[in-house]
Amino acid sequence: MTCNATRGFRGVKDASFGADSGAVGADPVFAVDLDGVCADYESGLRDFVATERGVDTSALPPTCDWDPTRWGWGFATRGDYLEAHGRAVDAGLFARLPVIDGAPAALGALAAGGARICIVTHRLILPGQHRRVGADTLAWLDCHRIPYWDLCFLRNKASLAEADSTFIDDSPDNISAIRAAGGRAVVFDQAYNRHLPGPRLNGWNRAESLLGACASETADVTGRG
């Protein structure tokens, strides 16, 4: 892991590639979230919960709210959700999540075009699971051939906000905080974040538009049309 909450993504030694990242300082940097952006966390957790309860997945409706107590999945408190999440992680959730369609190809194309891909995810939620989370995340990234220079497990993503970096995230809280800190954030479209203003990416089918968005605060990256 090579991100630095003080210096951000620039000018640090890359542990994986053995190269000084300062050498690519002119290239666009994308700080990419995993769950809800590259990995279909909702689908994976739904499968686990349905199997655990012995019900069909159709009994667990699509999530339309960031608050898990409002999903209609029977989580009365956030603690109930975290307990289910923890059991799912112990069962290998992060190694088996479905990949969101188009993510590997789109990120590969961005990387091939000179962009630096930095994975920034908040998965270290519960104590005692960090080794499992880290190992399963690395295995998943390799399995789906997701290119990246940096991997950072971080709750406060706004601490890495930089004027020359573009965050791609689905969390309403993260997006608002990053923007408030002066960073640029592209909303990866989900039902629970549609109240946020763009720029917005509806899937990965038009991800090449993000390169142009780096140079223009008014660029349209809706992915439509």
C-alpha positions as CSV (number, residue, x, y, z in Angstrom):
1,M,0.0,0.0,0.0
2,T,1.5,3.2,-1.1
3,C,-0.9,6.0,-0.5
4,N,0.0,8.7,2.0
5,A,-2.7,10.7,3.8
6,T,-0.4,13.7,4.0
7,R,1.2,13.7,0.6
8,G,-1.6,12.0,-1.4
9,F,-0.7,9.9,-4.4
10,R,2.2,12.0,-5.8
11,G,5.8,11.5,-5.2
12,V,5.8,8.3,-3.3
13,K,7.8,5.1,-4.0
14,D,5.5,2.4,-5.6
15,A,6.1,-0.9,-3.8
16,S,4.6,-3.0,-6.5
17,F,6.2,-1.6,-9.6
18,G,9.5,-0.4,-8.1
19,A,9.1,3.0,-9.8
20,D,9.1,6.5,-8.5
21,S,5.5,7.6,-8.9
22,G,6.8,11.2,-9.3
23,A,7.9,10.2,-12.8
24,V,4.2,10.0,-13.9
25,G,3.2,13.2,-12.2
26,A,1.8,14.7,-15.4
27,D,-0.6,11.7,-16.0
28,P,-4.2,11.8,-14.7
29,V,-4.8,10.1,-11.4
30,F,-8.0,8.2,-10.6
31,A,-8.8,7.2,-7.0
32,V,-11.3,4.4,-7.6
33,D,-13.5,2.9,-5.0
34,L,-14.3,-0.9,-5.0
35,D,-17.7,-1.7,-3.5
36,G,-20.5,-0.3,-5.5
37,V,-18.1,0.9,-8.2
38,C,-16.0,-2.1,-9.3
39,A,-17.4,-4.8,-7.1
40,D,-21.1,-5.6,-6.7
41,Y,-21.2,-5.6,-2.9
42,E,-25.0,-5.5,-2.8
43,S,-25.4,-8.6,-4.9
44,G,-22.7,-10.5,-3.0
45,L,-24.1,-9.6,0.5
46,R,-27.7,-10.4,-0.7
47,D,-26.6,-13.9,-1.8
48,F,-24.9,-14.5,1.6
49,V,-27.8,-13.2,3.7
50,A,-30.4,-15.1,1.7
51,T,-28.4,-18.4,2.0
52,E,-27.9,-17.9,5.7
53,R,-31.7,-17.3,6.2
54,G,-32.8,-20.0,3.8
55,V,-34.8,-17.6,1.7
56,D,-34.8,-16.7,-2.0
57,T,-32.7,-13.6,-3.0
58,S,-36.0,-12.0,-4.2
59,A,-37.0,-11.6,-0.5
60,L,-34.2,-9.0,-0.2
61,P,-35.2,-5.9,-2.3
62,P,-32.8,-3.7,-4.2
63,T,-31.1,-1.1,-1.9
64,C,-32.3,2.4,-2.4
65,D,-30.8,4.1,0.7
66,W,-27.3,4.4,2.1
67,D,-28.6,3.4,5.5
68,P,-28.8,-0.4,5.8
69,T,-31.7,-0.2,8.3
70,R,-33.8,1.1,5.4
71,W,-32.9,-1.6,2.9
72,G,-35.9,-3.8,3.9
73,W,-33.5,-6.7,4.7
74,G,-34.5,-6.9,8.4
75,F,-31.5,-5.0,9.9
76,A,-33.1,-3.1,12.8
77,T,-29.9,-1.4,13.7
78,R,-26.5,-0.7,12.1
79,G,-25.1,-3.3,14.5
80,D,-27.3,-5.9,13.0
81,Y,-26.0,-5.1,9.6
82,L,-22.3,-5.1,10.7
83,E,-22.8,-8.5,12.3
84,A,-24.1,-9.9,9.0
85,H,-21.3,-8.1,7.1
86,G,-18.7,-9.6,9.4
87,R,-20.0,-13.1,9.0
88,A,-20.1,-12.6,5.2
89,V,-16.4,-11.4,5.2
90,D,-15.4,-14.4,7.3
91,A,-17.1,-16.6,4.6
92,G,-15.0,-15.0,1.8
93,L,-17.4,-12.3,0.6
94,F,-14.6,-10.0,-0.8
95,A,-13.0,-12.9,-2.7
96,R,-16.3,-13.8,-4.4
97,L,-18.0,-10.5,-5.2
98,P,-19.3,-10.2,-8.8
99,V,-17.4,-7.7,-10.8
100,I,-19.5,-4.7,-12.1
101,D,-19.8,-5.1,-15.8
102,G,-17.2,-3.2,-17.8
103,A,-15.0,-2.2,-14.9
104,P,-11.8,-4.2,-15.8
105,A,-11.9,-3.2,-19.5
106,A,-12.6,0.4,-18.7
107,L,-9.9,0.7,-16.1
108,G,-7.5,-1.2,-18.3
109,A,-8.2,1.3,-21.1
110,L,-7.6,4.3,-18.8
111,A,-4.3,2.8,-17.6
112,A,-3.2,2.0,-21.1
113,G,-3.9,5.7,-22.0
114,G,-1.5,6.9,-19.3
115,A,-3.8,7.3,-16.3
116,R,-2.7,6.2,-12.9
117,I,-5.3,4.0,-11.1
118,C,-5.3,4.1,-7.3
119,I,-7.7,1.8,-5.5
120,V,-9.0,3.6,-2.4
121,T,-11.5,1.5,-0.4
122,H,-12.9,1.5,3.2
123,R,-13.1,-2.2,3.9
124,L,-11.3,-2.4,7.3
125,I,-14.5,-2.0,9.2
126,L,-14.4,-4.7,11.9
127,P,-11.4,-5.6,14.1
128,G,-9.9,-9.1,13.6
129,Q,-10.6,-9.3,9.9
130,H,-7.9,-7.1,8.4
131,R,-5.8,-10.0,7.2
132,R,-8.7,-11.7,5.5
133,V,-10.0,-8.5,4.0
134,G,-6.6,-7.6,2.6
135,A,-5.9,-11.1,1.2
136,D,-9.3,-11.4,-0.4
137,T,-9.2,-7.9,-1.9
138,L,-5.8,-8.6,-3.5
139,A,-7.0,-12.0,-4.8
140,W,-10.1,-10.4,-6.3
141,L,-8.2,-7.6,-8.0
142,D,-5.9,-10.1,-9.6
143,C,-8.7,-12.5,-10.6
144,H,-10.5,-9.8,-12.4
145,R,-7.4,-8.2,-13.8
146,I,-8.0,-4.7,-12.3
147,P,-5.0,-2.5,-13.0
148,Y,-3.7,-0.3,-10.2
149,W,-0.6,1.4,-8.9
150,D,-1.7,2.0,-5.4
151,L,-4.0,0.2,-2.9
152,C,-5.2,2.1,0.1
153,F,-7.7,1.0,2.8
154,L,-9.0,4.3,4.2
155,R,-12.1,5.6,5.9
156,N,-11.4,9.3,5.5
157,K,-10.9,9.5,1.7
158,A,-11.1,13.3,1.8
159,S,-7.7,13.3,3.5
160,L,-6.3,12.3,0.1
161,A,-8.2,14.9,-1.9
162,E,-6.0,16.6,-4.5
163,A,-6.7,19.1,-7.2
164,D,-5.1,16.8,-9.8
165,S,-6.8,13.6,-8.7
166,T,-10.3,12.4,-9.7
167,F,-12.2,10.2,-7.2
168,I,-14.8,7.7,-8.5
169,D,-17.1,6.8,-5.7
170,D,-20.6,5.8,-4.9
171,S,-20.8,6.9,-1.2
172,P,-22.8,10.1,-0.7
173,D,-20.8,10.8,2.4
174,N,-17.4,10.3,0.7
175,I,-18.4,12.4,-2.3
176,S,-19.6,15.3,-0.3
177,A,-16.5,15.2,2.0
178,I,-14.1,15.0,-0.9
179,R,-15.7,17.9,-2.7
180,A,-15.8,19.9,0.6
181,A,-12.0,19.3,0.9
182,G,-11.5,20.8,-2.6
183,G,-11.2,17.5,-4.4
184,R,-12.9,16.3,-7.6
185,A,-15.3,13.4,-7.3
186,V,-17.2,11.6,-10.0
187,V,-20.4,10.0,-8.7
188,F,-20.7,6.3,-9.8
189,D,-24.4,6.0,-10.2
190,Q,-26.4,4.1,-7.6
191,A,-30.0,4.5,-6.4
192,Y,-28.8,5.9,-3.1
193,N,-26.7,8.7,-4.5
194,R,-29.0,10.3,-7.2
195,H,-29.6,13.4,-5.1
196,L,-26.0,14.4,-5.6
197,P,-25.0,16.7,-8.5
198,G,-22.7,15.4,-11.2
199,P,-20.4,14.8,-12.8
200,R,-21.9,11.3,-12.8
201,L,-20.9,8.0,-14.4
202,N,-23.7,5.6,-15.3
203,G,-21.7,2.4,-15.6
204,W,-18.3,1.9,-17.2
205,N,-19.4,1.9,-20.9
206,R,-18.3,5.5,-21.4
207,A,-15.4,5.7,-18.9
208,E,-13.0,7.2,-21.5
209,S,-14.9,10.4,-21.0
210,L,-13.3,10.7,-17.6
211,L,-10.0,11.5,-19.2
212,G,-11.5,14.6,-20.7
213,A,-13.2,15.4,-17.4
214,C,-9.8,15.8,-15.7
215,A,-9.1,18.9,-17.8
216,S,-12.6,20.4,-17.4
217,E,-14.7,21.1,-14.4
218,T,-17.8,21.2,-16.6
219,A,-17.2,18.0,-18.6
220,D,-20.2,15.7,-19.0
221,V,-19.4,12.2,-17.9
222,T,-22.9,10.9,-17.5
223,G,-22.2,8.0,-19.8
224,R,-25.4,8.6,-21.7
225,G,-25.8,8.8,-25.4
